[in-house]
Amino acid sequence: MGLADYSVYPDVDNLMAEFKQYDLFEHVVELESYGMTIVPPERMQTSEGFIDRLRDAIVRTCEQRNGITIGDVKTASPSGGQIFHNSWDLLEEDEVFVEAAVNPVVLALVRWLLGQSAVFSGQTWIIKAQGTPGLGLHSDSHGVPSGAGQIAHMCNASWICTDYESSSDGPTVFVPGSHKYGRATLPHEANLENTPYKFVPLIAKAGSLAIWNGATWHASEKRTNPGMRVTLVQNYMRPYMRVQHNYEDTSPQLLEKYPELERVIGKSLYPYEDSQNPEGSRIAPFMKAGTDPFA
């Protein structure tokens, strides 16, 4: 008999059942010890063709928003300035972005890191063409002061939409265990060429999920291979964090079709619908999260 079978800690018991169902226990251990993990496509519970639809939706949205033509991601080489603009707030551009946000494996790992009250903060693309430079080591837990590293305050759950086979693909790199430091990088630590910290590259097949504690130090390498690296970056936060976009006006049709979405975007939490009359049902999750990191 497992501990979850006693049903005395439902916020954790439910996660244990999902980890068993989706074969995620190894990934939970990696999140705790290394601060990041990569879940392969075969464990992601996606429908056939999902990652192709997601990649195509990213490219199409980038083209439409920026008035450019990208074409085949295997051979295209648009300039960086063209493809980095207007990249946030993708949820209602295509239903595949909703599927990416409410994927059950994503949410199981997000809620392990951030609790059952975790909320969706935003989505953006990274489209990295040949010659695009890298990015220095940094933390995503912006606004979290040093010393607040006992728990994850936010996380990054990125869908890998093209193969990351080597450093030539310009992948993200991580400093394993850096989430335990409880602070962001200092200027003399950020440059990959001379940082004193050892780092590892994100090597993964298209359709994988790379998820990490927002406090985990990471960077990216320059892409030297032809074609483009395409990634959907998704941020989730604890409910007390200030999210990047207010999803209160999300389409009723999407909310009806994807029941989990209402919870994920935090419509049942703050702000109150009637600001003069606080609602007890919205207060309770915040109070519980103040005493239990899994709530």
C-alpha positions in Angstrom: 0.0 0.0 0.0 1.4 3.4 -1.0 1.2 6.5 1.1 -1.2 8.1 -1.4 -3.7 5.3 -0.7 -4.4 6.7 2.7 -5.9 9.8 1.1 -4.9 12.2 3.9 -2.9 14.7 1.7 -5.1 15.1 -1.4 -3.0 17.9 -3.0 0.0 15.5 -3.1 -2.0 12.2 -3.4 -3.5 13.4 -6.7 0.0 14.2 -8.1 1.3 10.8 -7.1 -1.5 9.1 -9.1 -0.6 11.2 -12.1 3.1 10.6 -11.8 2.4 6.9 -11.7 -0.1 7.1 -14.6 2.3 9.0 -16.9 5.6 7.4 -15.6 7.0 10.7 -14.3 8.7 9.8 -11.0 12.2 10.0 -12.6 11.4 13.5 -13.9 10.2 14.6 -10.4 13.5 13.5 -8.9 15.4 15.4 -11.6 13.4 18.5 -10.9 14.2 18.3 -7.2 17.9 17.5 -7.6 19.0 19.2 -10.9 16.3 21.9 -11.1 15.2 20.8 -14.6 14.1 17.7 -16.5 13.3 16.7 -20.1 10.2 14.6 -20.7 10.4 12.6 -24.0 7.6 12.8 -26.6 6.3 9.3 -25.8 5.3 10.3 -22.3 3.6 13.6 -23.2 0.1 12.3 -23.8 -0.3 14.3 -27.0 -2.5 13.6 -30.0 -1.0 12.4 -33.3 0.6 15.4 -35.1 0.4 17.7 -32.1 4.0 19.0 -32.3 3.7 19.6 -36.0 0.6 21.6 -35.5 2.2 23.6 -32.7 5.3 24.3 -34.7 3.3 25.4 -37.8 1.1 27.6 -35.6 4.1 29.4 -34.1 5.6 30.0 -37.6 2.3 31.1 -39.0 1.6 33.5 -36.1 5.1 35.0 -36.4 4.6 35.5 -40.1 1.2 37.1 -39.7 2.1 39.4 -36.8 5.3 40.6 -38.4 4.4 40.7 -42.1 7.2 38.3 -43.1 7.6 34.9 -44.8 9.6 32.2 -43.0 8.9 29.1 -45.0 10.5 25.7 -44.2 12.1 25.7 -40.7 14.7 23.3 -41.9 16.2 25.8 -44.4 14.8 29.2 -43.5 17.2 32.0 -42.3 15.2 35.1 -41.4 16.9 37.9 -39.5 16.6 37.9 -35.8 15.0 41.3 -35.7 12.1 40.0 -37.8 11.3 36.9 -35.8 11.6 38.1 -32.2 8.9 40.8 -32.4 5.3 40.4 -31.2 5.9 37.0 -29.7 3.9 37.0 -26.5 0.2 36.3 -25.7 -0.4 33.4 -28.1 -3.2 31.5 -26.3 -6.1 32.5 -28.5 -4.2 32.5 -31.8 -4.8 28.8 -32.3 -6.3 26.1 -30.1 -3.1 24.1 -30.2 -1.7 26.8 -27.8 -4.5 25.9 -25.4 -3.7 22.2 -25.8 -0.1 23.0 -25.0 -1.0 25.0 -21.9 -3.4 22.4 -20.3 -1.5 19.2 -21.3 -1.9 16.8 -18.3 1.8 16.0 -18.1 2.7 19.7 -18.1 0.2 20.5 -15.4 1.2 17.5 -13.2 4.9 18.7 -13.1 3.9 22.4 -12.9 1.7 21.7 -9.9 4.5 19.7 -8.2 6.7 22.7 -8.5 4.1 25.4 -7.8 1.2 23.8 -6.0 -2.4 23.1 -7.1 -3.1 26.9 -7.3 -0.4 27.5 -9.9 -1.6 29.9 -12.7 -0.6 30.3 -16.3 1.4 33.5 -16.9 2.1 33.6 -20.6 3.4 32.0 -23.8 6.1 33.2 -26.2 8.0 31.7 -29.1 11.7 31.3 -29.5 12.6 31.1 -33.2 16.4 30.9 -33.6 18.0 31.0 -37.0 21.5 30.2 -38.1 23.9 32.8 -36.7 21.6 33.9 -33.8 23.9 34.6 -30.8 23.5 32.9 -27.5 22.2 34.4 -24.2 24.1 34.6 -20.9 23.3 32.7 -17.7 20.2 34.0 -15.9 17.3 33.1 -13.6 13.6 33.5 -14.7 12.4 34.2 -11.1 12.4 37.9 -11.6 11.5 40.0 -8.6 12.3 37.2 -6.1 14.9 38.5 -3.7 18.0 36.5 -2.6 17.3 34.0 0.1 13.8 33.0 -1.2 15.0 29.7 -2.7 13.3 27.2 -0.5 10.5 26.7 -3.1 9.9 27.4 -6.7 8.0 30.7 -7.3 7.6 30.2 -11.1 8.6 27.7 -13.7 9.3 27.4 -17.4 7.6 24.6 -19.3 8.9 24.7 -22.9 7.7 22.6 -25.8 10.6 21.5 -28.0 9.3 21.9 -31.6 12.4 21.0 -33.5 15.2 18.5 -32.7 17.9 19.8 -30.4 20.7 17.3 -31.4 23.9 19.2 -30.4 25.3 22.6 -29.3 25.3 23.6 -33.0 21.5 23.8 -32.8 21.8 26.7 -30.3 20.1 24.9 -27.4 19.3 26.1 -23.9 22.0 25.1 -21.3 21.6 24.7 -17.6 23.7 24.8 -14.4 22.4 21.7 -12.6 21.4 22.4 -8.9 21.6 26.1 -9.3 18.0 26.5 -8.1 19.2 25.7 -4.6 21.4 28.9 -4.6 18.3 31.0 -4.0 19.5 34.0 -6.1 20.0 35.2 -9.7 23.4 35.2 -11.4 25.9 38.0 -10.8 27.5 39.8 -13.8 30.8 38.0 -13.5 28.9 34.6 -13.6 26.7 35.1 -16.6 29.2 34.7 -19.6 29.3 31.1 -20.7 32.9 31.6 -22.0 34.3 32.2 -18.5 31.6 31.4 -15.9 33.0 29.2 -13.1 29.9 27.0 -13.2 29.6 23.8 -15.2 26.6 23.6 -17.5 24.9 21.0 -19.6 23.0 21.4 -23.0 19.3 20.6 -23.5 19.4 17.8 -26.0 15.9 16.5 -27.0 13.7 15.4 -29.8 10.8 17.5 -31.2 7.7 16.9 -29.1 9.7 16.8 -25.8 8.9 19.0 -22.8 11.8 20.8 -21.0 10.6 22.1 -17.7 12.6 23.8 -15.0 12.4 25.6 -11.7 12.4 29.4 -12.5 15.4 29.8 -10.2 17.5 27.4 -12.2 20.3 29.2 -14.0 20.2 28.8 -17.7 21.5 30.3 -20.9 21.6 29.5 -24.6 24.3 28.8 -27.1 24.8 30.4 -30.6 23.1 28.5 -33.4 25.5 27.5 -36.2 23.4 24.9 -38.0 21.2 25.8 -41.0 17.5 26.2 -40.4 15.8 27.2 -37.3 15.3 26.1 -33.7 11.6 26.5 -32.7 10.4 26.5 -29.1 7.1 27.4 -27.3 8.0 28.9 -23.9 5.3 28.7 -21.3 5.6 30.4 -17.9 3.5 29.4 -14.8 3.6 31.1 -11.5 2.4 30.8 -7.9 -0.8 32.8 -7.5 0.9 35.6 -5.5 3.2 36.4 -8.4 2.3 39.1 -11.0 1.5 37.2 -14.2 2.6 38.6 -17.6 -0.9 38.8 -19.1 -4.4 39.0 -17.7 -6.5 36.2 -19.2 -9.8 37.3 -17.6 -11.3 38.0 -21.0 -10.4 34.6 -22.5 -13.0 33.3 -25.0 -16.0 31.6 -23.4 -15.9 29.1 -26.2 -12.4 28.0 -25.3 -13.3 27.9 -21.6 -16.2 25.6 -22.3 -14.2 23.3 -24.6 -11.2 23.1 -22.3 -12.6 22.9 -18.7 -9.1 22.9 -17.1 -8.3 26.2 -18.7 -10.5 28.3 -16.3 -8.5 26.9 -13.4 -5.1 27.3 -15.2 -5.6 31.0 -16.0 -6.7 31.7 -12.4 -10.3 32.9 -13.0 -11.3 31.3 -9.7 -8.6 33.3 -7.8 -7.9 37.0 -7.5 -9.0 39.6 -8.6 -12.5 39.5 -7.1 -15.3 39.9 -9.6 -16.9 42.3 -7.0 -14.0 44.2 -5.5 -16.2 45.7 -2.7 -17.3 42.3 -1.5 -14.5 39.7 -1.2 -15.5 36.2 -2.0 -14.6 33.5 0.4 -14.2 30.9 -2.3 -11.4 32.9 -3.8 -9.7 33.7 -0.5 -9.4 30.1 0.7 -6.9 28.9 -2.0 -4.5 31.8 -1.1 -4.8 31.1 2.6 -4.1 27.4 2.1 -1.1 28.2 -0.2 0.4 30.3 2.6 0.8 27.1 4.8 1.3 24.4 2.2 3.6 24.6 -0.8 1.6 21.9 -2.7 -1.8 23.7 -2.3 
